[in-house]
Amino acid sequence: MAKLNPLFSTPPFEIEKALQELGANLRTARLRRRLTIADVAGKIGAGRRAVADAEKGKPSTGAVVYVALLWTYGLLDDFRLLAAPGRDQEGLTLARLQENQRVRYEQGPDNDF
């Protein structure tokens, strides 16, 4: 039997809280649109349990279910903005630091015949 990923059973607190908030927000979006869990599940091609689990913020729910729900509610563009490379300030800082470093190549034997 395959070993379970510890992220599914005991994720870090920040991840667990973020998933619960996302799930609650997805539920609110569904209710505001007056859709049932069955309606949404049919639209994304998943089971009702998968949608219900996503709304509860369960870590074992696949990322594709969360993204499909965002798409269903017209919120996918907001999700894309979160992952935009321009918003990664730490990554941008690290890239700038690496750009300023000189790269030295070791000269090996010339294999030009």
Residue frames relative to the residue before (quaternion, step in Angstrom):
aa qw qx qy qz dx dy dz
M 1.0000 0.0000 0.0000 0.0000 0.00 0.00 0.00
A 0.4981 -0.6757 0.4614 0.2871 3.56 -0.97 0.88
K 0.4793 -0.6592 0.5033 0.2871 3.54 -1.10 0.76
L 0.4360 -0.7058 0.4952 0.2578 3.57 -0.90 0.94
N 0.4925 -0.6430 0.5062 0.2962 3.52 -1.11 0.77
P 0.4629 -0.7054 0.4530 0.2881 3.64 -0.73 0.97
L 0.5472 0.6063 -0.4078 0.4084 3.61 1.17 -0.35
F 0.6424 0.5306 -0.3288 0.4446 3.59 1.11 -0.61
S 0.7624 0.3745 -0.2095 0.4844 3.59 0.94 -0.80
T 0.8151 0.0371 0.0077 0.5781 3.60 0.95 -0.81
P 0.0151 -0.8168 0.5767 -0.0098 3.60 0.34 1.17
P 0.6277 -0.4970 0.4114 0.4357 3.60 -1.20 0.31
F 0.6529 -0.5611 0.3460 0.3730 3.55 -1.10 0.76
E 0.6554 0.5271 -0.3244 0.4328 3.60 0.89 -0.89
I 0.6589 0.4969 -0.3067 0.4741 3.58 1.01 -0.81
E 0.6444 0.5258 -0.3181 0.4552 3.56 0.93 -0.90
K 0.6711 0.4940 -0.2925 0.4691 3.58 0.91 -0.92
A 0.6543 0.5124 -0.3157 0.4579 3.61 0.93 -0.86
L 0.6590 0.4985 -0.3125 0.4686 3.60 0.96 -0.80
Q 0.6420 0.5128 -0.3263 0.4675 3.59 1.01 -0.75
E 0.6477 0.5038 -0.3135 0.4780 3.59 1.00 -0.78
L 0.6411 0.5135 -0.3201 0.4720 3.57 0.98 -0.86
G 0.6540 0.5206 -0.3093 0.4534 3.57 0.92 -0.89
A 0.6598 0.4982 -0.3061 0.4719 3.57 0.93 -0.88
N 0.6520 0.5063 -0.3115 0.4707 3.58 1.01 -0.78
L 0.6362 0.5137 -0.3297 0.4718 3.59 1.03 -0.73
R 0.6329 0.5200 -0.3274 0.4710 3.57 1.00 -0.78
T 0.6444 0.5163 -0.3171 0.4665 3.58 0.93 -0.87
A 0.6491 0.5150 -0.3167 0.4617 3.59 0.96 -0.87
R 0.6513 0.5079 -0.3189 0.4649 3.61 0.98 -0.80
L 0.6849 0.4887 -0.2943 0.4534 3.57 0.86 -0.92
R 0.6322 0.5322 -0.3349 0.4528 3.59 1.02 -0.73
R 0.6978 0.4374 -0.2596 0.5043 3.56 1.15 -0.62
R 0.3831 -0.7589 0.4417 0.2869 3.56 1.37 0.06
L 0.3967 0.6884 -0.4933 0.3541 3.52 0.93 1.02
T 0.3802 -0.6904 0.5598 0.2559 3.55 -1.15 0.58
I 0.6514 -0.4859 0.3947 0.4287 3.54 -1.28 0.26
A 0.6373 0.5321 -0.3262 0.4521 3.59 1.01 -0.80
D 0.6221 0.5408 -0.3395 0.4531 3.62 0.99 -0.80
V 0.7010 0.4683 -0.2666 0.4671 3.55 0.84 -1.04
A 0.6368 0.5319 -0.3291 0.4509 3.58 0.95 -0.85
G 0.6540 0.5111 -0.3094 0.4640 3.57 0.98 -0.80
K 0.6591 0.5239 -0.3109 0.4409 3.56 0.97 -0.82
I 0.7603 0.3571 -0.2129 0.4990 3.61 0.93 -0.82
G 0.4740 -0.7026 0.4258 0.3168 3.58 1.25 -0.07
A 0.5504 0.5676 -0.4121 0.4528 3.56 1.09 0.71
G 0.5901 -0.5661 0.4360 0.3756 3.53 -1.29 0.13
R 0.6453 -0.5249 0.3863 0.3985 3.54 -1.27 0.41
R 0.6214 0.5511 -0.3477 0.4351 3.58 1.04 -0.73
A 0.6288 0.5378 -0.3417 0.4456 3.61 0.99 -0.77
V 0.6589 0.4899 -0.3060 0.4819 3.58 0.97 -0.84
A 0.6560 0.5064 -0.3114 0.4649 3.59 0.92 -0.89
D 0.6512 0.5108 -0.3147 0.4648 3.59 0.98 -0.82
A 0.6319 0.5203 -0.3300 0.4702 3.59 1.02 -0.76
E 0.6711 0.4931 -0.3003 0.4651 3.58 0.96 -0.82
K 0.6498 0.4741 -0.3123 0.5054 3.59 1.23 -0.37
G 0.4466 -0.7124 0.4349 0.3222 3.58 1.28 -0.23
K 0.2669 0.7839 -0.5216 0.2055 3.58 1.08 0.62
P 0.4641 -0.7098 0.4571 0.2680 3.61 -0.79 0.99
S 0.6457 0.5438 -0.3320 0.4209 3.59 1.11 -0.53
T 0.5110 0.6231 -0.4267 0.4106 3.58 1.27 -0.13
G 0.5059 -0.6835 0.4407 0.2875 3.56 -0.86 0.97
A 0.5908 -0.5890 0.4256 0.3505 3.53 -1.11 0.74
V 0.6092 0.5729 -0.3603 0.4133 3.58 1.05 -0.70
V 0.6125 0.5363 -0.3577 0.4575 3.61 1.07 -0.60
Y 0.6503 0.5078 -0.3148 0.4691 3.58 0.93 -0.88
V 0.6831 0.4790 -0.2901 0.4688 3.59 0.88 -0.93
A 0.6350 0.5236 -0.3303 0.4622 3.60 1.02 -0.76
L 0.6435 0.5050 -0.3305 0.4708 3.58 1.01 -0.71
L 0.6192 0.5238 -0.3408 0.4754 3.59 1.00 -0.75
W 0.6408 0.5209 -0.3148 0.4679 3.58 1.00 -0.84
T 0.6446 0.5441 -0.3154 0.4346 3.57 0.94 -0.94
Y 0.7525 0.3858 -0.2046 0.4931 3.56 0.98 -0.84
G 0.5287 -0.6614 0.3962 0.3550 3.59 1.26 0.15
L 0.5365 0.6446 -0.3843 0.3860 3.58 1.18 0.51
L 0.3811 0.7635 -0.4589 0.2474 3.58 1.24 0.15
D 0.6116 0.5539 -0.3631 0.4327 3.62 1.03 -0.64
D 0.6234 0.5269 -0.3388 0.4679 3.59 1.05 -0.72
F 0.6363 0.5260 -0.3158 0.4677 3.57 1.04 -0.78
R 0.6434 0.5228 -0.3201 0.4585 3.58 0.96 -0.82
L 0.6362 0.5388 -0.3298 0.4429 3.58 1.00 -0.78
L 0.6196 0.5599 -0.3472 0.4266 3.58 1.03 -0.74
A 0.7553 0.3800 -0.1974 0.4961 3.56 1.00 -0.82
A 0.3795 0.7438 -0.4793 0.2702 3.60 1.23 0.17
P 0.5433 -0.6508 0.4194 0.3245 3.60 -0.88 0.90
G 0.6297 0.5620 -0.3354 0.4184 3.60 1.06 -0.63
R 0.6589 0.5036 -0.3057 0.4678 3.59 1.22 -0.38
D 0.5810 0.5822 -0.3686 0.4331 3.60 1.25 -0.21
Q 0.1734 -0.8399 0.5076 0.0831 3.56 0.28 1.28
E 0.6498 0.5074 -0.3292 0.4604 3.60 0.92 -0.79
G 0.6624 0.5033 -0.3033 0.4646 3.58 0.94 -0.85
L 0.6409 0.5195 -0.3221 0.4644 3.58 1.02 -0.79
T 0.6417 0.5199 -0.3192 0.4648 3.58 1.00 -0.82
L 0.6607 0.5001 -0.3057 0.4689 3.59 0.92 -0.88
A 0.6481 0.5147 -0.3226 0.4594 3.59 0.97 -0.81
R 0.6438 0.5178 -0.3230 0.4617 3.60 1.00 -0.80
L 0.6443 0.5186 -0.3205 0.4617 3.58 0.99 -0.78
Q 0.6780 0.4838 -0.2945 0.4685 3.58 0.98 -0.78
E 0.5989 0.5734 -0.3655 0.4230 3.60 1.08 -0.58
N 0.6902 0.4970 -0.2762 0.4476 3.56 1.06 -0.72
Q 0.5852 0.5752 -0.3830 0.4243 3.59 1.19 -0.18
R 0.4141 -0.6883 0.5363 0.2591 3.53 -1.07 0.80
V 0.2690 -0.7390 0.5966 0.1597 3.51 -1.05 0.79
R 0.1273 -0.7927 0.5943 0.0480 3.56 -0.76 1.05
Y 0.1948 -0.7705 0.5998 0.0934 3.51 -0.88 0.98
E 0.3743 -0.7071 0.5493 0.2411 3.54 -0.92 0.88
Q 0.3729 -0.7194 0.5426 0.2215 3.52 -0.91 0.94
G 0.1297 -0.7806 0.6082 0.0632 3.54 -0.71 1.05
P 0.7237 -0.3821 0.2969 0.4921 3.56 -1.23 -0.18
D 0.4505 -0.6808 0.5139 0.2636 3.53 -1.08 0.79
N 0.1718 -0.8112 0.5551 0.0653 3.57 -0.59 1.15
D 0.3977 0.7150 -0.4826 0.3127 3.56 1.19 0.44
F 0.1543 -0.8106 0.5611 0.0655 3.59 -0.50 1.18
